[in-house]
Amino acid sequence: MSAMLPDVLKHLEALVGFDTRNPPRAIGTGGIFDYLRAQLPDFEVRVTDHGAGAVSMLAVRGNPTRVFNVHLDTVPGSPDWSADPHTLRVTADKAIGLGACDIKGAAAGLVAAANATKGDAAFLFSSDEEANDARCIAAFLASGHGFREAIIAEPTLCEAVLAHRGISSVLMRFKGQAGHASGADAFELSAVHQAMRWGTQALDHARAQSHARFGGLTGLRFNIGRVEGGIKANMIAPAAEVRFGFRPLPSMDMDAMHEQFRGLADAKALAHYEETFRGPSLPAGDIARAEENRLAARDLADELGLPIGNAVDFWTEASLFSAAGLTAFVYGPGDIAQAHTADEWVTLEQLATAAATYTRLLEQTA
């Protein structure tokens, strides 16, 4: 194991101890940000409150052109945790705690690497990734930041991931006409029936995209996450609400896909269709531009001596950096399979590998 591991675990224990669950979006400018500021004494630090629990901290030393991005917010804990999720537990091979994998382990490794080096470095810490409300990154990218490259520290088993799916979340509302369920017109007048018909067609449409491919990814990921409506079994439902999401390949046109999903609904029954969140694919751009961006990211990973991993199905904010013109990829310790789980963990080997890699990358900029 790396000699840096004790320092990494010290920082990880502190970071896990801060309650940054999102929701409830109750994260302020103190707490975890005060801790990070204290651990980076030779950095110029700017903390910004973007509202609704979205806080960013940009820490810069020297004149770097590459920024490492880490989100500090976590998902809520579940009742299935076997111990306090905000108390780090370290076994012979694992560190267990809320956010240990996604992605406070990476933050701990970066802080340890910063303290072990003197070269140029830049870290952008944020607290709104789990809210699907990317205020922190949007504000950063809209500023005159001056960076050309970005490494986003989501868990990738310490491999450089160059491509992943986009994500879109949608709220739909269907309207019906209340009445007695004994009527023959209940088939058509029920908003719940309309929602279910749409759902069946949407599932079939999504499944029909299984032939599509990009960079090792196949098909369209689609999920109806919530259906709610109606009053009781003997009443025709006057209203229904559906929340669904899909995760397209980088080569898929998201606007065209929305038109297709919206078009599957009966126009007379559809009361509302709203995209509530959109994250582009990585690499961003049309097919030609996406491939150009992927090759640039591959060249950067090769230059930095990082192993290149497969494309992944989960979404990261790397795509936002890519869409803004930065060469971006994802690299961090841990396995995404452990993210958002009870007793979330990251292996000590992964933490040590990431910290050593971050140290080497920072030393290269000296």
HELIX and SHEET records of a PDB file:
HELIX    1   1 LEU A    5  GLY A   17  1                                  13    
HELIX    2   2 ILE A   32  GLN A   39  1                                   8    
HELIX    3   3 ALA A  100  LYS A  104  3                                   5    
HELIX    4   4 GLY A  105  ASN A  115  1                                  11    
HELIX    5   5 GLU A  129  ALA A  131  5                                   3    
HELIX    6   6 ARG A  135  ALA A  142  1                                   8    
HELIX    7   7 ALA A  186  LEU A  189  1                                   4    
HELIX    8   8 ALA A  191  ARG A  207  1                                  17    
HELIX    9   9 MET A  254  GLY A  263  1                                  10    
HELIX   10  10 ILE A  287  GLU A  303  1                                  17    
HELIX   11  11 ALA A  318  ALA A  323  1                                   6    
HELIX   12  12 ILE A  336  GLN A  338  5                                   3    
HELIX   13  13 LEU A  348  GLN A  364  1                                  17    
SHEET    1   A 6 GLU A  44  ASP A  49  0                                        
SHEET    2   A 6 VAL A  55  ARG A  61 -1                                        
SHEET    3   A 6 ALA A 121  SER A 126 -1                                        
SHEET    4   A 6 ARG A  66  HIS A  71  1                                        
SHEET    5   A 6 GLU A 149  ILE A 152  1                                        
SHEET    6   A 6 THR A 327  VAL A 330  1                                        
SHEET    1   B 3 ARG A  89  VAL A  90  0                                        
SHEET    2   B 3 LYS A  94  ILE A  96 -1                                        
SHEET    3   B 3 TRP A 345  THR A 347 -1                                        
SHEET    1   C 4 ARG A 221  GLY A 229  0                                        
SHEET    2   C 4 ALA A 239  ARG A 247 -1                                        
SHEET    3   C 4 ILE A 167  LYS A 175 -1                                        
SHEET    4   C 4 LEU A 270  GLY A 279 -1                                        
SHEET    1   D 2 GLY A 179  HIS A 180  0                                        
SHEET    2   D 2 MET A 235  ILE A 236 -1                                        
SHEET    1   E 2 ARG A 213  PHE A 214  0                                        
SHEET    2   E 2 LEU A 217  THR A 218 -1                                        
END                                                                             
